[in-house]
Amino acid sequence: MKEFGVIEVRLPLTSAQLGVWTAEQVTPGADAFRISQLIWLDGEIDTPLLERAIDVAISEADVLGLRPVEDADGLPVLRRTSGAVGTTTVVEVAQPDNRIRAEAWTRCHEFGAGDDRFESMSVIHRRAEGWAWEFATHHLFLDAYGLGLVTRRVGEVYTALVDNEEIPPRWFGAYSELAEAGAANVDDHWLQRFEAVDDITPITFDASRQFFLTDARTHVTISATVAESIDQLARTARVTWSDVVALGWGLYTAALVGRDAFAVRLPQMNRSGRPALTTPAMLVGAAPVVFRPSPSATVRELLQQVSSEVRTAARHTVAGEKLARMWPNGPDDYQAIPQLNIKAFDYNQSFGPIRGRQETIASGPVGFLDLMAYRDSIHGFLLDVATSDPAMAASGVIDTANGFVQFLGRLAADPEARIASLRVVDADVAFSSGPVVSVADSTLDALIQRRVAGSVGAVAIIDDGGVKWSYADFDARVNALAHVLIEHGVQVGDRVAVQLPRSVDLVTALFAVIRVGAAYVPIDPEYPAERITHILDDAAPALVVTLEFLDDPTVAARLTQGKSAAPVLARALTPADTAYVIFTSGTTGRPKGVAISHRAIVNRLSWMATDYRIGAGDRILQKTPSVFDVSVWEFFLPAVVGATLVVAKDGGHKDPDYLADIIDRHRITVLHFVPAMLAAFLTSAPDPHRLTSVRRVFSGEALPAPNAAAADRLFAEAELHNLYGPTEAAVDVTAEPVHAHALDGAVTVPIGVPVANTVTRVLDTWLRPVPVGVTGELYLGGIQLADGYLARPDLTATRFIADPTTDSGQRLYRTGDLVRWNTDGHLDYLGRSDDQVKIRGFRIELDDIRTVLEHHPAVSTAIVTAVDHPNGTGTYLAAYHTGTGHR
């Protein structure tokens, strides 16, 4: 044991040391700033000589005799200690290797930078042949390179002692002579680099977790075959093997978190010149390699770009804290950038006749996802993967590591492969398709007529004005109007606009249009004239059915009289014919017409009737405006299954008290609420005893969990189901049963799993499947897909694409909705891909803020929007909400 006298020399901290010191000061209890290693010695050693060698090396390393103290201004400096530098403990009782590892890990928690005891050093007898030397210290004093210097010196001194030779002269550099070099214009360099990825997708990560030790770590070995492929690729591209690993890690981790930008933090040794290269100290920093690769770039091209960026980053060193402040998404997201540490130096030092094998126990803070790659003469090519993120740890750090090894093999196999064509992750698509079931190859009208024939005397339709028609009466009116339409020139394949308020006449008109083989185009009479004009221009209907048309005395008389025979069509209607065209506003402002075939809507109705056991005894409330696609199943499902359709009064869908009344009076069993109206209905506090007839309640997509739980309790006798689907896929394509007890802690209800004969794909921006837990855009396929947009071939070609995951040629619809698969194989709805705004340089997801607001007990529903401030000072966020009545 070496003793130092008191020397009141105070030395400044390096920028790397200052970063460590600051992080510990602001994070109480932080214990991740430890580095620890085991040197496995497979043979007998002379323990007293090894103790002496350790003592020599530790006493020669200036930095290990220093302690951080605060100067008069409260700033940290290093002062040489006046006490003992270190003591090595010898454990003679043989221990199993796993216990040695576990105890070495435990001892990482037992000292701090300011403690009297700042290291752990032990020589331990192994139950297997040989010994182990454990050495751990605080990261404030040594980085991995500095630890390697100390290890090398211990081995060198021990070898001399066992050979009875003179100890080689001290060659460590003096800590006091270290100088850090700075580069000019580094800020401009990094700001320019970061501009290229200023819209990079943020990662949800609690950056403070990296300051606490984690055992979510695994080791994997690269096979000799893959290692040779990596070396061959490096030679071909004229780069290093570490560049290949960096490219692989950047692409792989980007896919894991759903980013299309390459971002990896690489270590910067910050050692130039002999003093720095020979001085044990903490100098290492990190700098990111960031850019947005082209999906058409080849492996070779991108590898050369990465190699160039790595070298450029090395010439522009700057403190990590400063880089974090420059990062577009802020410091926490910067800390979440995956790290890569390439250990290009060989730790496996000789100890006399024995070759020591180094194993890392702790290497300092571990971020969101870190990789350590090293090659040496004993281990070969090794990877160490670690994480401090609980979600990433739970999903399996071992699987993550093994997946990366497999990807490296694919990456190295073909230098000319296009990046976008590489399968980065093995996304599980086992649950991406709904069940394949047999559905009648029929038209909607054929199903209706078949049901009418067996339900002639049953009640088909009721309204709040006293109308109560049997199936026979209703069918006769439909036939009568169908004949009128044909007489006005409507033919199979035409489109007929229906511009009527909610009423039994509206229902009759829709059924009549279907009966003549035309497609109905609903128009809200309250629409602005300009919107109606756009719809009529694009739809080019053969006829427009209005109140004036139906009030014509001749037409009205024929409807009252009815007609038992359906019209004979000029040609047979087929399942491929269009059943209806609904115009949606989308994001372009101009309405676009979505054409849905009979085959698509028949599948949708058949699935709903079967899965939810809806039949002749049900009463279904029609309250959704006809211009919204949810109305389609409300209108037609009753007639397909022989149930009764109850038509709410026009505008009644906006009145919670009215809805509670009509549910009670007409003993409604099946109904639908959009989330906003469900919230309003809950706020109105209806009497639960008036709702006991309800058996099925349906809602849609972004359904707040608190509202869902409240609805599940309110409709005590009913099942609650969350449905999702765009107009472009025949109303609904995924479904999720809702149970209040399963929603504890949830913010929104999942949108569920695909329905029968439906395909769901979650793809990244390069149209590759993403793994479980990763955000991607939802693409839909299957029988319910729309034919396209009416008179908009350009938009149809953009939104409806060939499935990139198969060679089947089937189409997919790009929804623009962001989702992710959860571990149960269900889809979580996360918002719109176009709902991001940038304010003061930060990208913000409006849906994220809305979700947080709606999780507050006092908020029922919320809308968040970006608004330009009237005084011209920029954009700000405005939130509007309805309350729950809680305070």
Sequence and secondary structure as in RCSB ss.txt:
>XXXX:A:sequence
MKEFGVIEVRLPLTSAQLGVWTAEQVTPGADAFRISQLIWLDGEIDTPLLERAIDVAISEADVLGLRPVEDADGL
PVLRRTSGAVGTTTVVEVAQPDNRIRAEAWTRCHEFGAGDDRFESMSVIHRRAEGWAWEFATHHLFLDAYGLGLV
TRRVGEVYTALVDNEEIPPRWFGAYSELAEAGAANVDDHWLQRFEAVDDITPITFDASRQFFLTDARTHVTISAT
VAESIDQLARTARVTWSDVVALGWGLYTAALVGRDAFAVRLPQMNRSGRPALTTPAMLVGAAPVVFRPSPSATVR
ELLQQVSSEVRTAARHTVAGEKLARMWPNGPDDYQAIPQLNIKAFDYNQSFGPIRGRQETIASGPVGFLDLMAYR
DSIHGFLLDVATSDPAMAASGVIDTANGFVQFLGRLAADPEARIASLRVVDADVAFSSGPVVSVADSTLDALIQR
RVAGSVGAVAIIDDGGVKWSYADFDARVNALAHVLIEHGVQVGDRVAVQLPRSVDLVTALFAVIRVGAAYVPIDP
EYPAERITHILDDAAPALVVTLEFLDDPTVAARLTQGKSAAPVLARALTPADTAYVIFTSGTTGRPKGVAISHRA
IVNRLSWMATDYRIGAGDRILQKTPSVFDVSVWEFFLPAVVGATLVVAKDGGHKDPDYLADIIDRHRITVLHFVP
AMLAAFLTSAPDPHRLTSVRRVFSGEALPAPNAAAADRLFAEAELHNLYGPTEAAVDVTAEPVHAHALDGAVTVP
IGVPVANTVTRVLDTWLRPVPVGVTGELYLGGIQLADGYLARPDLTATRFIADPTTDSGQRLYRTGDLVRWNTDG
HLDYLGRSDDQVKIRGFRIELDDIRTVLEHHPAVSTAIVTAVDHPNGTGTYLAAYHTGTGHR
>XXXX:A:secstr
  B      EEE  HHHHHHHHHHHHSTT    EEEEEEEE S   HHHHHHHHHHHHHH GGGGEEEEE TTS 
EEEEE SSB    EEEEEEE HHHHHHHHHHHTTS  TTSS  EEEEEEEESSSSEEEEEEEETTT  HHHHHHH
HHHHHHHHHHHHTT          GGG      TTHHHHHHHHHHTTTT       GGGGGS    EEEEE  HH
HHHHHHHHHHHHT  HHHHHHHHHHHHHHHHHT SSEEEEEEE    SHHHHH  S   EEEEEEE   TT BHH
HHHHHHHHHHHHHHTS   HHHHHHHSTT HHHHHTS EEEEE S    EETTEE EEEEEEES   SSEEEEEE
ETTTEEEEEEE   HHHHHHHHHHHHHHHHHHHHHHHH TTSBGGGS  S    TTSB          HHHHHHH
HHHH TTSEEEEETTS EEEHHHHHHHHHHHHHHHHHTT  TT EEEE   SSHHHHHHHHHHHHTT EEEE  T
TS HHHHHHHHHHH  SEEE HHHHHSHHHHHHHHH  SS    SS   TTSEEEEEEE TTTSS EEEEEEHHH
HHHHHHHHHHHTT  TT EEEE S TTSTHHHHHHHHHHHHT EEEE  TTGGG HHHHHHHHHHTT  EEE  H
HHHHHHHHT   GGGGTT  EEEEESS BHHHHHHHHHHSTTSEEEEEE  GGGTS  EEEEE GGG TT SB  
 BEE TTEEEEEE TTS B  TT  EEEEEEETT   EETT HHHHHHHEEE TT SS  EEEEEEEEEEE TTS
 EEEEEETT EEEETTEEEEHHHHHHHHHTSTTEEEEEEEEEE TTSS EEEEEEEEE S  
